[in-house]
Amino acid sequence: MAQSVGSWAYRENVIIRDWVAAAWARLRHPRRPGIQRLPFDAVEFVIVDVETTGWSPREHRITEIGAVRLRGGQVQGEFTALVNPGQPVPDDIVALTGISNEMAAAAPPLCTVLPSFLEFARGGVLTAHNAPFDMAFLAAACAGCGLSWPAGPVLDTVAVARHVLADGEVPNCKLATLADFFGAQVRPRHRALADAQATAAVLTSLLGRLTAGGTATLAQFRRAQAKRRRAERRRGGGPSGPDRSGPGSRLPDTALPENALPGTAGPARAVPCAAEAGGGPVPGARLAR
């Protein structure tokens, strides 16, 4: 049974479960070759969610980071930290997230929190729901704090859901919709850790469907996505986009890191979460985020 301990640096702001086991796994991870060729169960995914003061990483700042480290469907560790954004939290964001200006003012600054998050995430595949939003804010934060963006692939659960789910299975790709569809125990509520936990449950179900359909590695998923995009270009169409309410429903005006997997970039549109036209779901998609 995982036990939680509070980091001395952030007191109640940071919770890390099974720290010793997770740290040992991270130390071993860089020596394991070909992360994108490993079966999904052998890959450590770091599912991250950020809450922010607004939509643009150029103008707005992070107020909270939450992350779950996942391997083989099992939680290896959790990270959560409130962040002082150095700017007021707008009233509508306070109402949405529950993060007040008083809470933010009492939190450590971003450049104090970010190194611990990067250490927690080291060696894992960064994953998020509507990854362009979260990754753009984190990449901008790294640049602003003089920290290097971590190497390695980035996975977007919206892209995976569009690849896996058949037309009509869900009305949209909102995190709340997918969490309900897959029966996630934690409901997303615009708080970073809760949303990361819900995304982790969605990811576990989506990876199960991918594996059942014969896609068992990130490299295979990359090739399948590329093949689908080529087919879309030949037909003159385009894939459906994500639909997510609250911070994250619009893609930011900052480019994603180049290590993002296919399917993580593009304009956000409020359309059904369906397999791209003519592509169909992956085999086994009905076997059962």
C-alpha positions as CSV (number, residue, x, y, z in Angstrom):
1,M,0.0,0.0,0.0
2,A,1.5,3.3,-1.1
3,Q,2.1,5.8,1.8
4,S,2.3,9.5,1.4
5,V,5.1,11.7,2.9
6,G,5.3,15.5,2.8
7,S,8.4,17.1,1.3
8,W,10.2,19.2,3.9
9,A,10.6,21.9,1.2
10,Y,6.9,22.4,0.5
11,R,5.3,20.9,3.6
12,E,1.8,20.1,2.7
13,N,2.2,21.3,-0.9
14,V,4.1,18.2,-2.1
15,I,3.1,14.6,-1.7
16,I,5.2,11.8,-3.1
17,R,4.3,8.2,-2.7
18,D,6.8,5.4,-2.6
19,W,9.6,7.9,-3.2
20,V,12.4,5.4,-2.8
21,A,11.0,2.9,-5.3
22,A,10.2,5.7,-7.8
23,A,13.6,7.2,-7.4
24,W,15.3,3.9,-8.0
25,A,13.2,3.3,-11.1
26,R,14.2,6.7,-12.4
27,L,17.9,6.0,-11.8
28,R,17.7,2.8,-13.8
29,H,15.5,4.2,-16.5
30,P,18.1,6.2,-18.6
31,R,20.2,3.0,-19.1
32,R,17.2,1.2,-20.6
33,P,17.4,1.7,-24.4
34,G,14.5,2.5,-26.7
35,I,11.7,3.8,-24.5
36,Q,9.5,4.1,-27.5
37,R,10.0,0.4,-28.4
38,L,9.2,-0.9,-24.9
39,P,5.8,-2.4,-24.3
40,F,3.4,0.0,-22.5
41,D,3.5,-1.9,-19.3
42,A,7.3,-1.4,-19.1
43,V,7.1,2.4,-19.7
44,E,6.8,4.9,-16.8
45,F,4.3,7.6,-17.8
46,V,4.3,10.9,-15.9
47,I,0.8,12.3,-16.2
48,V,0.8,16.0,-15.4
49,D,-1.8,18.7,-15.2
50,V,-1.3,22.4,-14.5
51,E,-3.7,25.1,-13.3
52,T,-3.0,28.6,-14.5
53,T,-4.1,32.2,-14.2
54,G,-5.3,32.2,-17.8
55,W,-4.8,30.9,-21.3
56,S,-1.5,32.1,-22.7
57,P,1.9,31.0,-21.3
58,R,3.3,34.3,-22.5
59,E,0.9,36.4,-20.4
60,H,-0.2,34.0,-17.6
61,R,1.4,31.8,-15.0
62,I,1.1,28.4,-13.4
63,T,-0.8,28.3,-10.0
64,E,-0.6,24.5,-9.4
65,I,1.2,21.4,-10.7
66,G,-0.1,17.9,-10.1
67,A,1.4,14.7,-11.5
68,V,1.1,10.9,-11.2
69,R,3.9,8.5,-12.1
70,L,2.4,5.4,-13.6
71,R,3.8,2.0,-14.7
72,G,1.8,-1.0,-15.7
73,G,-1.4,0.7,-14.5
74,Q,0.0,1.1,-11.0
75,V,0.7,4.4,-9.4
76,Q,4.4,4.7,-8.5
77,G,4.3,8.2,-7.0
78,E,2.4,11.5,-6.9
79,F,3.4,15.1,-6.9
80,T,1.4,18.2,-6.1
81,A,2.4,21.7,-5.4
82,L,0.6,25.1,-5.3
83,V,2.6,27.8,-7.0
84,N,2.8,31.5,-6.4
85,P,2.2,32.9,-9.9
86,G,3.5,36.4,-9.1
87,Q,0.3,37.9,-10.5
88,P,-3.3,38.1,-9.4
89,V,-5.6,35.1,-10.0
90,P,-8.6,36.3,-11.9
91,D,-12.0,35.9,-10.2
92,D,-13.3,33.5,-12.9
93,I,-10.3,31.3,-12.4
94,V,-10.7,31.4,-8.6
95,A,-14.3,30.3,-9.1
96,L,-13.3,27.5,-11.5
97,T,-10.4,26.0,-9.6
98,G,-10.9,27.1,-6.0
99,I,-7.3,28.4,-5.8
100,S,-7.6,31.8,-4.2
101,N,-5.2,34.7,-4.2
102,E,-4.5,34.0,-0.5
103,M,-3.6,30.3,-1.3
104,A,-1.4,31.4,-4.2
105,A,0.4,34.1,-2.2
106,A,1.3,31.6,0.5
107,A,2.8,29.1,-2.0
108,P,6.5,28.9,-3.1
109,P,7.5,30.6,-6.4
110,L,7.5,28.6,-9.6
111,C,11.3,28.5,-9.9
112,T,11.4,26.8,-6.4
113,V,8.8,24.2,-7.3
114,L,9.8,23.4,-10.8
115,P,13.1,21.6,-10.1
116,S,11.4,19.1,-7.8
117,F,8.7,18.4,-10.4
118,L,11.4,17.9,-13.1
119,E,13.2,15.5,-10.8
120,F,10.0,13.6,-10.1
121,A,9.3,13.4,-13.9
122,R,12.8,12.5,-14.9
123,G,13.0,9.5,-17.2
124,G,9.3,9.2,-17.7
125,V,7.1,9.9,-20.7
126,L,5.3,13.2,-20.1
127,T,1.6,12.8,-20.6
128,A,-1.3,15.2,-20.4
129,H,-4.9,15.6,-21.5
130,N,-4.7,18.2,-24.2
131,A,-0.9,18.2,-23.9
132,P,-0.2,21.4,-25.9
133,F,-1.7,23.5,-23.2
134,D,0.1,21.9,-20.2
135,M,3.4,21.4,-22.0
136,A,3.6,24.9,-23.4
137,F,3.1,26.3,-19.9
138,L,5.8,24.0,-18.5
139,A,8.2,24.7,-21.3
140,A,7.7,28.4,-20.8
141,A,8.3,28.0,-17.1
142,C,11.5,26.1,-17.7
143,A,12.7,28.8,-20.0
144,G,11.8,31.5,-17.5
145,C,13.6,29.7,-14.7
146,G,16.7,28.9,-16.8
147,L,16.0,25.1,-16.7
148,S,16.4,22.6,-19.6
149,W,13.2,21.1,-21.0
150,P,13.5,17.3,-20.4
151,A,14.2,15.1,-23.4
152,G,11.9,12.3,-24.4
153,P,8.5,11.9,-26.0
154,V,5.3,13.7,-24.9
155,L,1.9,11.9,-25.1
156,D,-1.5,13.5,-25.4
157,T,-4.4,11.4,-24.1
158,V,-6.8,13.4,-26.4
159,A,-4.8,12.1,-29.4
160,V,-4.9,8.5,-28.1
161,A,-8.6,8.7,-27.4
162,R,-9.3,10.0,-30.9
163,H,-7.3,7.0,-32.2
164,V,-9.0,4.4,-30.1
165,L,-12.6,5.4,-29.6
166,A,-15.2,4.6,-32.3
167,D,-17.5,7.2,-33.7
168,G,-20.4,7.7,-31.3
169,E,-18.8,6.1,-28.2
170,V,-18.4,9.4,-26.5
171,P,-19.9,12.8,-27.3
172,N,-16.6,14.6,-26.9
173,C,-13.0,14.3,-25.6
174,K,-13.4,16.4,-22.5
175,L,-11.5,14.8,-19.6
176,A,-14.7,14.6,-17.5
177,T,-16.5,12.8,-20.4
178,L,-13.7,10.2,-20.7
179,A,-13.3,9.8,-17.0
180,D,-17.0,9.0,-16.7
181,F,-16.9,6.7,-19.7
182,F,-14.0,4.6,-18.3
183,G,-15.2,4.7,-14.8
184,A,-12.3,6.6,-13.2
185,Q,-12.5,6.7,-9.4
186,V,-11.3,10.3,-9.2
187,R,-13.3,12.9,-10.9
188,P,-11.6,15.9,-12.6
189,R,-12.4,19.1,-10.8
190,H,-9.9,21.7,-12.2
191,R,-7.4,20.9,-9.5
192,A,-4.0,19.7,-10.8
193,L,-3.6,16.4,-8.9
194,A,-7.2,15.3,-9.2
195,D,-7.1,16.0,-12.9
196,A,-3.8,14.1,-13.3
197,Q,-5.3,11.2,-11.4
198,A,-8.3,11.1,-13.6
199,T,-6.1,11.3,-16.7
200,A,-4.0,8.4,-15.4
201,A,-7.1,6.3,-15.2
202,V,-8.1,7.3,-18.7
203,L,-4.6,6.6,-20.0
204,T,-4.6,3.1,-18.4
205,S,-7.9,2.2,-20.2
206,L,-6.8,3.7,-23.5
207,L,-3.5,1.8,-23.4
208,G,-5.4,-1.4,-22.7
209,R,-7.4,-0.8,-25.8
210,L,-4.4,0.0,-27.9
211,T,-2.7,-3.2,-26.7
212,A,-5.8,-5.3,-27.5
213,G,-5.8,-3.8,-31.0
214,G,-2.2,-4.7,-31.6
215,T,-0.5,-1.4,-30.8
216,A,1.8,-2.2,-27.9
217,T,4.5,0.5,-28.0
218,L,4.8,4.3,-28.4
219,A,6.7,3.7,-31.6
220,Q,3.8,1.7,-33.0
221,F,1.4,4.4,-31.9
222,R,3.5,7.1,-33.6
223,R,3.5,5.1,-36.9
224,A,-0.3,4.6,-36.7
225,Q,-0.8,8.3,-36.1
226,A,1.4,9.2,-39.0
227,K,-0.4,6.8,-41.3
228,R,-3.7,8.2,-40.3
229,R,-2.5,11.8,-41.0
230,R,-1.3,10.8,-44.4
231,A,-4.7,9.3,-45.2
232,E,-6.4,12.4,-44.0
233,R,-4.2,14.6,-46.2
234,R,-5.0,12.4,-49.2
235,R,-8.7,12.8,-48.5
236,G,-8.3,16.6,-47.9
237,G,-9.7,16.4,-44.4
238,G,-8.3,16.6,-40.9
239,P,-8.6,15.0,-37.6
240,S,-11.1,16.1,-35.0
241,G,-9.7,18.2,-32.3
242,P,-10.0,18.2,-28.5
243,D,-12.8,19.8,-26.5
244,R,-11.9,20.7,-23.0
245,S,-13.6,23.3,-20.8
246,G,-11.7,25.5,-18.4
247,P,-7.9,26.3,-18.6
248,G,-6.7,24.1,-21.3
249,S,-9.6,24.3,-23.7
250,R,-7.7,26.6,-26.0
251,L,-4.3,25.8,-27.3
252,P,-1.6,28.4,-26.2
253,D,0.3,30.7,-28.5
254,T,3.6,29.0,-27.6
255,A,5.0,26.2,-29.7
256,L,5.2,22.8,-28.2
257,P,8.6,21.2,-27.6
258,E,9.8,19.2,-30.6
259,N,9.6,15.9,-28.7
260,A,5.8,15.9,-28.7
261,L,4.3,12.8,-30.2
262,P,2.1,13.2,-33.3
263,G,-1.4,14.3,-32.6
264,T,-0.5,16.8,-29.8
265,A,-0.6,20.0,-31.9
266,G,-3.3,21.7,-33.9
267,P,-6.2,24.0,-33.4
268,A,-8.7,23.1,-30.7
269,R,-12.2,22.6,-32.0
270,A,-15.4,21.6,-30.2
271,V,-16.2,18.4,-32.1
272,P,-17.0,14.8,-31.2
273,C,-14.2,12.6,-30.0
274,A,-14.3,10.1,-32.9
275,A,-11.9,8.2,-35.0
276,E,-10.8,10.3,-38.0
277,A,-13.1,9.9,-41.0
278,G,-12.6,6.7,-42.8
279,G,-9.9,5.5,-40.4
280,G,-12.2,3.6,-38.0
281,P,-11.2,2.5,-34.5
282,V,-8.3,0.3,-33.9
283,P,-9.1,-3.4,-33.9
284,G,-10.4,-4.5,-30.5
285,A,-11.6,-1.0,-29.6
286,R,-14.8,-2.4,-28.3
287,L,-13.1,-4.9,-25.9
288,A,-12.4,-2.7,-23.3
289,R,-9.9,7.7,-19.5
